[in-house]
């Protein structure tokens, strides 16, 4: 039987903890997961809207999805799970967050060492001249799509589209964090997106205790997870952090 007290004890003992997060941690922040009944992939075919070739072929079409996704992120607030990770870092127990999410909510919740494996939607980038600028509410109103102020080319969110490699810097930092942590928290990820899904296996192979918090079992659960807690991260993480005396658990 996994108890919050037991998991808190592991975190207290190990101290060097890394969190590996996916879309599930942001669902309670108001951002639906890509997969599932409310997911964007139910509404938009990834091959038509999320491939980098699709963006190059028809940025106007792809910006229909990007505009909707950006609006969701702009209206989102960090969930109690995000806040719990912020409290863990403040207490000196959490070394880094490796996230597959592109919403910037970990930073909003107080985490400072956030490794954005798939980039950040709140930053726009020009492929032609590499100029970057913030994604704002005004960005969602520019039709047919925002253009670079310097060279006039279509702007894109600074995220990893299908068909693009993971940024080298992010991958190196994520692998380093996974290889050196003494405990890894898997939070709200399906475990089916590679190469990100290799991170828990890397941590486990280097001796880390792997703790998984998910609403249902994943490929990690029966392979690399040492301690599995089934349920919402926004309920479980604050309870664990509460056991550590860092924040109140409702």
Secondary structure by P-SEA (a helix, b strand, c coil): cccaaaaaaaaaaacbbbbbbccccccccccccccccccccccccccccccaaaaaacaaaaaaaaaaaaaaaaaccccaaaaaaaaaaaacccccccccccccccccccccccccccccccbbbbcccbbbbbbccccccccccccccccccccccccccccccccaaaaaaaaaaaacccbbbbcccccccccccaaaaaaaaaccbbbbbcccccccccccccccccccccccaaaaaaaacccccc
